[in-house]
Amino acid sequence: MLRKMKAKEEQPSPTVAAAAGAVWSLYVLECCDGSLYTGVTPDVERRLRKHQEGTASRYTRTRRPIVLVYQEECGTRSQSLARECAVKSLSRQRKEELIARSREKPGANGGVRSGQSRSSSLKKRVHGVSQDNEKDTADDIKP
């Protein structure tokens, strides 16, 4: 039994090993009630599965189904946490502008995998947002 315990201690856990050299990402989810949830992770697909299963956070557990509407690579964990703080401090309108701008870039899909669509409520709100005011754009908070 001691040999098994020692062998287990010597092997790093898959999560720790993956996070050590992984590129961290910021992600934004839209919940079924239209609210936006922002988080960071080194593995967005795994974290999205956990949210969909209801095991990732208490907030999204009761607001399923959820849809990934935005994703951004941030580099290190520290950089992603700083970016998360910046995005969380944005107003709802500025977050929607950030999401909309990511969809306008050629070849960018904002992290939404094929086969998924944004809810109609977000589409309607983003459609009505004016993006002409340079002072109030989501690009101001880009790293």
C-alpha positions as CSV (number, residue, x, y, z in Angstrom):
1,M,0.0,0.0,0.0
2,L,2.8,2.4,0.8
3,R,4.4,1.7,-2.7
4,K,1.1,2.7,-4.3
5,M,0.9,5.9,-2.3
6,K,4.5,6.9,-3.1
7,A,3.9,6.2,-6.8
8,K,0.8,8.3,-6.8
9,E,2.7,11.2,-5.0
10,E,5.4,11.1,-7.7
11,Q,2.9,11.5,-10.5
12,P,1.6,15.0,-11.0
13,S,-2.1,15.3,-11.3
14,P,-3.3,15.8,-14.9
15,T,-4.9,19.1,-14.0
16,V,-1.7,20.5,-12.4
17,A,0.5,19.2,-15.3
18,A,-1.8,20.7,-17.9
19,A,-2.0,24.0,-16.1
20,A,1.8,24.3,-15.6
21,G,2.6,25.0,-19.3
22,A,-0.9,25.7,-20.6
23,V,-2.1,28.9,-22.1
24,W,-4.9,30.4,-20.0
25,S,-8.0,31.7,-21.5
26,L,-10.8,34.0,-20.5
27,Y,-14.3,32.9,-21.5
28,V,-17.8,34.4,-21.3
29,L,-20.9,32.3,-21.2
30,E,-24.5,33.3,-21.8
31,C,-26.9,31.6,-19.4
32,C,-30.5,30.6,-20.2
33,D,-31.8,33.7,-18.3
34,G,-29.7,36.0,-20.5
35,S,-27.0,36.7,-17.8
36,L,-23.3,36.6,-18.7
37,Y,-20.8,34.5,-16.7
38,T,-17.1,35.3,-17.0
39,G,-14.3,32.9,-16.0
40,V,-10.7,31.7,-16.8
41,T,-9.3,28.3,-17.5
42,P,-6.4,26.6,-19.2
43,D,-8.9,24.2,-21.0
44,V,-12.0,26.0,-22.2
45,E,-13.6,22.8,-23.7
46,R,-13.3,20.9,-20.5
47,R,-14.5,23.8,-18.4
48,L,-17.5,24.3,-20.8
49,R,-18.4,20.6,-20.3
50,K,-18.3,21.0,-16.6
51,H,-20.6,24.0,-16.8
52,Q,-23.0,22.1,-19.0
53,E,-22.9,19.2,-16.5
54,G,-23.7,21.5,-13.6
55,T,-20.4,20.8,-11.8
56,A,-18.4,23.9,-12.6
57,S,-20.0,26.7,-10.6
58,R,-23.1,27.3,-8.5
59,Y,-24.0,30.3,-10.6
60,T,-24.3,28.4,-13.9
61,R,-25.7,25.2,-12.3
62,T,-29.1,26.8,-12.0
63,R,-29.0,28.7,-15.3
64,R,-28.4,25.9,-17.8
65,P,-28.2,25.5,-20.7
66,I,-25.3,27.8,-21.3
67,V,-23.6,28.9,-24.5
68,L,-20.0,30.0,-25.0
69,V,-20.2,33.5,-26.6
70,Y,-16.6,34.7,-26.1
71,Q,-13.1,33.3,-25.7
72,E,-9.8,35.0,-25.5
73,E,-6.3,33.6,-24.9
74,C,-4.5,35.5,-22.2
75,G,-1.2,33.7,-21.6
76,T,-0.4,33.1,-18.0
77,R,-2.8,32.5,-15.1
78,S,-2.0,35.9,-13.7
79,Q,-2.7,37.6,-16.9
80,S,-6.0,35.8,-17.4
81,L,-7.1,36.7,-13.8
82,A,-6.2,40.4,-14.4
83,R,-8.2,40.3,-17.7
84,E,-11.1,38.6,-16.0
85,C,-11.2,41.3,-13.4
86,A,-11.2,44.0,-16.2
87,V,-14.0,42.3,-18.1
88,K,-16.1,41.7,-15.0
89,S,-15.9,45.4,-14.2
90,L,-17.4,46.4,-17.7
91,S,-21.0,47.3,-18.0
92,R,-23.4,44.9,-19.7
93,Q,-23.3,47.1,-22.9
94,R,-19.5,47.1,-23.0
95,K,-19.4,43.3,-22.6
96,E,-21.9,42.9,-25.5
97,E,-19.7,45.2,-27.6
98,L,-16.7,43.0,-26.8
99,I,-18.6,39.9,-27.9
100,A,-19.9,41.6,-31.0
101,R,-16.5,42.9,-32.0
102,S,-15.0,39.4,-31.7
103,R,-17.6,38.1,-34.2
104,E,-16.9,40.9,-36.7
105,K,-13.2,40.0,-37.1
106,P,-12.5,38.0,-40.2
107,G,-12.0,34.3,-39.3
108,A,-12.9,34.9,-35.7
109,N,-15.8,33.1,-34.1
110,G,-15.4,34.4,-30.6
111,G,-14.8,30.9,-29.3
112,V,-18.2,29.6,-30.2
113,R,-17.9,26.1,-31.6
114,S,-19.7,25.2,-34.8
115,G,-23.2,24.0,-34.3
116,Q,-23.8,26.4,-31.4
117,S,-25.7,29.6,-31.7
118,R,-26.2,32.6,-29.4
119,S,-29.6,33.1,-27.9
120,S,-31.9,35.5,-29.6
121,S,-32.0,37.8,-26.6
122,L,-28.2,38.5,-26.9
123,K,-28.5,38.9,-30.7
124,K,-31.2,41.5,-30.3
125,R,-29.4,43.4,-27.6
126,V,-26.0,43.4,-29.6
127,H,-27.8,44.4,-32.8
128,G,-29.0,47.6,-31.2
129,V,-25.7,48.6,-29.7
130,S,-23.9,51.6,-31.4
131,Q,-20.2,51.0,-31.9
132,D,-19.4,54.4,-33.4
133,N,-18.4,56.1,-30.2
134,E,-14.6,55.6,-30.0
135,K,-14.4,56.6,-26.4
136,D,-16.8,53.9,-25.3
137,T,-15.7,50.9,-27.2
138,A,-14.6,47.5,-25.9
139,D,-11.2,47.9,-27.6
140,D,-10.3,50.3,-24.8
141,I,-9.9,47.4,-22.5
142,K,-8.0,45.1,-24.8
143,P,-4.7,43.9,-23.4
